Amino acid sequence: MEGKFEVSIKVISQKGRCSVGHKVGDEWRTGGGTPQGICLNAFGMLLPNVRTLMFGGSFPWEPDKDVTTICCPDAKNPVVFEVRRIRE
């Protein structure tokens, strides 16, 4: 394991009506806590992937080992998030 990284979460697609008003371009950073203003239902879906990237892991199906995408659980109004490990 390389260590602990900060992770960015960014809305890259939104269809329908997001109940908390997320829109394309919204972005947060986290190093371990729940980012202020992010939908808790969406963050619940994002958290396993956030923690994987935060602690040096990756997803073998992703071409970029520092990035993955996750959709919120609202199938009728999907918000798609890019989760990216920050290497500084």
N, C-alpha and C positions, 0 to 999 in steps of 0.2 A: 504494500500500500504506500502511495506517495505522500500522503498527508491530507490535511483538510483544505478544501478549496471553497471559494465563494461561488455561488451559482446564480445565473440570471434566469428569469422566467419572463417570456415575452409572448403577448397575444399575436399570432400570425394569421389567424383566420377567425371570423365570427359570422354566423348565419342566424337569421331569425332575430329574436329579442332576448338578449342576456338579462336575466333577472336582477343582476347587480350592476349592469351597465358597462361591462368590459367591452373594449373595442380594440381593433387592430392597432398595434403600436404601444398599448399599455405595457409597462415593464416594471419588474421588481427585482431586487437582489436579496439573497439570503445567505447566511452563513450558519444557520441552525434554527432560527425562529420562524414563526409564521409572518410573512410580509404583511404589513398594514395595508388594508384595502383590497386584498385578494379574496375572492369567493372561497369560503371554507370548504364547500363541497368539491370545488375544483382542486383546491390545495390538497385535499385528502387523496385525490387521484394522482396528483403530482408528487407527493411526498416520497414514495419509494424510489422514484427515479431521481429526484433531487438528492436524496441521501446517497444513492449509488454514485452519482457524479461527484458529489461533495467529498467522498472518501476514496476517490481514485478509480472507481469501477467504470465499466463501459458496457455497451450493448452490442453483441456481435453482429446484429443485423443492420446496424447504423454505419454508413460509410465514414462519418466523422465521429471518432470515439469521444469527442467532447460535447456532442449534441444529441438530443433525442426529442421527439414530439409526442405530446399527450393530448387527448381530447377530454373535455369536461364530461360529466355523466349525464348531461341533459341532451338526449338524442334528438329532440325536436328543435333545439336552439344551440347547436354545438359551437363551442369556443375551443380553438386549437392553440395549444401553447408550445413554444419552443423552449426547451430547458437546456442551458448551455453552461458548461464548466468554464470558469474564468481563470485563465492562466496568466498571472502577472509577475 
